[in-house]
Amino acid sequence: MHYDVVIIGAGIAGLYTAINLPRDKKVLIVNKAHPWECNTFYAQGGVTTAKDDSDIPVHIDDTLTAGAGLCNKEAVEVLSQNSQEVIQDLINRGFEFDADANGELLYTQEAAHSQKRILHAGGDATGRYLHHFLLEKNPHPMLEKATVIDLLLEGDQICGIVVMHRGERKEIMADSVVIASGGVGALFEYHTNASSISGELHGICLEKGIELENMEMLQFHPTVYVDNSTAQKQLLTEALRGEGAQVVDDLDYRFLFDYDERGEMAPRDIVSRAIFDYAQKTKKQVYLSFKSFDYDYFKHRFPNIENRFADLGFNLPKDKVPISPAFHYAIGGIKTDLQGHVPSVKGLYAIGEVASTGVHGANRLASNSLLEGLVFAKRAAAAIIHDVGTQCSGPFVKNNETLYIEGDKEKKEQLRRIMWDNVSIVRTTEGLEGALAAIDTMLKSSIGRLLKLRLLTAQKIVRSALERKESVGVHYRQD
Ligand SMILES: Cc1cc2nc3c(=O)[nH]c(=O)nc-3n(C[C@H](O)[C@H](O)[C@H](O)COP(=O)(O)OP(=O)(O)OC[C@H]3O[C@@H](n4cnc5c(N)ncnc54)[C@H](O)[C@@H]3O)c2cc1C
């Protein structure tokens, strides 16, 4: 099998790249699970856009401020300056964002945005609507339930991938490979991510000596219902706080104002740390309260949340919901330039959550990630069309490691607990060193390849967290 382009991942980044590649290119999208099992599908709040040209500098400023000094300013400029174009492209292709009776687009606000500039669809189902739309528009074939377990390289040239599909290992050759495999959710006990998001491609890159950066920068969402039994926990979008939901204790006390004068509208890292600290100090349960909402408005604006929580036994907006922070978003990742190139490997690109363009710095501004997926996918597609591909001669050294072995499941659970206890919202040298030792021990034990890849990714996160001694943005060192 030989393709011009293989895209790993069918979320917003993978699909929008595919849509921007001409039909006469031989393109294959490879995807680990059902197409909808990705973080894009679960996105609730919306997509940021500069509302008009005058908002571009303001959006850039908000993003740089949230990023706490670690953003790549040029990447942020690219993000904001291209936002209106990609949103207009979606609209021209037929996508319908929520609008009022006169057809005027409706914008919402989330924490750390200085004004309303977030577009949404289906009320609180932006990701689902957008993902469905992109799947419909995608003109290229997709190989589903195919897990990428290796990259094929010849010197500094990408040659293809190895997938496990229907119990068989298959080599798929390609002139260009785009990694759009998302974040690292499955490494944590509490997370909001799709079940397919487990950081394997990060691990493969580490094996190949491909640079990952800012891996310690992990965003924890402050308002998540974690009492359900599945690994993926139920997010309560930030747009709820943007429109009046309040973080309270059992006596309805709004303690966030004791930590930051912006209260519910402070950036995510501050709200997460405040909830974590207050719950630890007082041993009280923290809740999200919706009492400021009118019932009909809530039902119309947040229909999916209302439904999902009704299934869990809550009557929203009347009831308050117990919440905890949970892992949400990987800020760092595979280092790329602003066209998505992975600098050390010809023909290799990374985009979306798996990539590190420097857009988010030390803290992602809410709803900038779907936008990042769109803007950088379009740029990567343009680069692929422009770049000259080279074919490899092979044959390649085969990796014959067994994918799973008995005991992996228990070790995965152990890893998830270690990461949550020691590498989450508040970090200490002692906790990080303990986590690293436990990961190293597991890596030396008898394990399958897929667990090994997760462990390599986790090891890199912990090492990066140890290396960054100062607290900045989402990386908080108690010592
Ligand atoms: C609950 C939730 C709500 C969110 N809300 C918002 C929001 O309102 N606004 C916003 O901007 N952002 C939001 N985010 C973040 C945003 O959704 C993600 O950052 C973004 O969708 C990532 O897109 P992606 O294409 O990079 O990855 P994903 O959409 O996660 O897609 C990754 C793809 O890679 C595939 N894959 C992974 N590993 C392999 C492998 N080994 N082999 C083959 N395929 C593989 C997966 O199956 C999947 O198809 C939210 C995230 C979550 C979890």
The ligand as an ORCA input file, in Angstrom:
! r2SCAN-3c Opt
* xyz 0 1
  C     -14.855     17.099     26.851
  C     -14.022     18.076     26.058
  C     -14.533     19.335     25.769
  C     -13.760     20.243     25.023
  N     -14.317     21.442     24.678
  C     -13.610     22.277     23.857
  C     -14.202     23.470     23.370
  O     -15.349     23.792     23.650
  N     -13.451     24.268     22.556
  C     -12.164     23.951     22.200
  O     -11.527     24.710     21.451
  N     -11.605     22.819     22.644
  C     -12.296     21.963     23.442
  N     -11.710     20.798     23.867
  C     -10.382     20.443     23.357
  C     -10.519     20.018     21.891
  O     -11.704     19.275     21.739
  C      -9.350     19.155     21.447
  O      -8.131     19.767     21.801
  C      -9.369     18.982     19.931
  O     -10.622     18.478     19.528
  C      -8.261     18.048     19.495
  O      -8.441     17.740     18.135
  P      -7.428     16.767     17.419
  O      -7.921     16.608     16.041
  O      -6.042     17.245     17.631
  O      -7.541     15.388     18.257
  P      -8.806     14.460     18.529
  O     -10.069     15.101     18.148
  O      -8.690     13.986     19.920
  O      -8.568     13.242     17.515
  C      -7.489     12.359     17.685
  C      -7.641     11.213     16.700
  O      -6.459     10.407     16.712
  C      -6.820      9.036     16.758
  N      -5.718      8.274     17.369
  C      -5.134      8.430     18.578
  N      -4.147      7.536     18.757
  C      -4.090      6.793     17.627
  C      -3.309      5.686     17.213
  N      -2.345      5.163     17.978
  N      -3.557      5.140     15.998
  C      -4.543      5.636     15.185
  N      -5.313      6.692     15.535
  C      -5.086      7.260     16.734
  C      -8.095      9.028     17.585
  O      -8.807      7.841     17.386
  C      -8.784     10.269     17.016
  O      -9.424      9.957     15.803
  C     -12.467     19.879     24.613
  C     -11.947     18.621     24.924
  C     -12.706     17.721     25.629
  C     -12.143     16.369     25.939
*
